[in-house]
Amino acid sequence: MKTKNNQPRNKSAFKWGSCKCGNLLQSISFKYVALALLLTLSVNVASAQEELSADDYNPFRIGAHLKNMHLWHGFVVHPGAVIATELEYNSRNKKFTFGLWGGASFSSTDVYNEYTGENVGAYYKEVSIYTKYRFSERFFVEAVSHNNFTGVEERGDDLHYWSWDKTQGYNFVDVSFGYNVTPNTLLYLATIIGGGSGDYEVEADGTLKNSWTQYFEVNSVVWKNQNSNLSLFVGGAWSFFTDKTFYTEGAGGVVNVGATFNKDLYIVKYKVPVSVTAMWNPEEEKTVLQLDIALF
């Protein structure tokens, strides 16, 4: 950006004179001013370095996970290998978080194209937005905009990332509350409040009635040692307004039961957190094992 610093100075405002003495004084004065500025700059840089080294606050964080599949609330979101990444901002007091979570697969899954009548391959693609506020060490509230646009264009639809129309089938907003009744036991309640992705029931007259599905989960660490732990979880879904829920085709029920084992592995002094989750969904009669390796 250009500034006005390059404008010519008014030479008549100050004049040293035409004698050599004036030139000498001007040269000496310039050297002292330059030396003073250099000393001041050095002190400021040193002071800034001390402040930076003393302040451990880092507002931004990135992460990456390698997974053999991607699970969420009893769903197998993608059955193949996935790389998951995240970019996150955290406030200095660690109460507020805002971030982006993205997933991309190494293999495709079949989707049906209504225009051609054929199944075509589509890679898993998701970029979700989340924010979280921790009122205390025990209680937090979180909002997530789940934007899973896998196969949208492959099935012949137009992609509208910033649309939360209930019939488009890939964007919805979840608001959740978490409370640690003990340091090892978390109660988690989530409600779908916007978008669609199937969270509605078709009435007899063809109108769509929102389900506002509730999901409740209990997760508890039942065993741990210095670098590993085992947790058990059970989750269920229901709706106060419709028979169909986001997680089930009929009335709600238990949709997510399982256990997760976490362990820190060390590869030449580099810690690699690894977890294995065994999940059973009674609604779909589906049982899977998920491997999750935290790369950084």
Secondary structure as UniProt FT lines:
FT   HELIX           4..6
FT   HELIX           11..13
FT   HELIX           20..54
FT   STRAND          60..67
FT   STRAND          70..72
FT   TURN            73..74
FT   STRAND          75..78
FT   STRAND          82..90
FT   TURN            92..93
FT   STRAND          96..113
FT   TURN            114..117
FT   STRAND          118..134
FT   STRAND          139..148
FT   TURN            150..156
FT   TURN            161..162
FT   TURN            166..168
FT   STRAND          171..182
FT   TURN            183..184
FT   STRAND          185..195
FT   TURN            197..198
FT   STRAND          200..202
FT   TURN            204..205
FT   STRAND          208..210
FT   STRAND          214..224
FT   STRAND          228..238
FT   STRAND          253..267
FT   TURN            268..269
FT   STRAND          270..281
FT   TURN            282..285
FT   STRAND          286..294
//
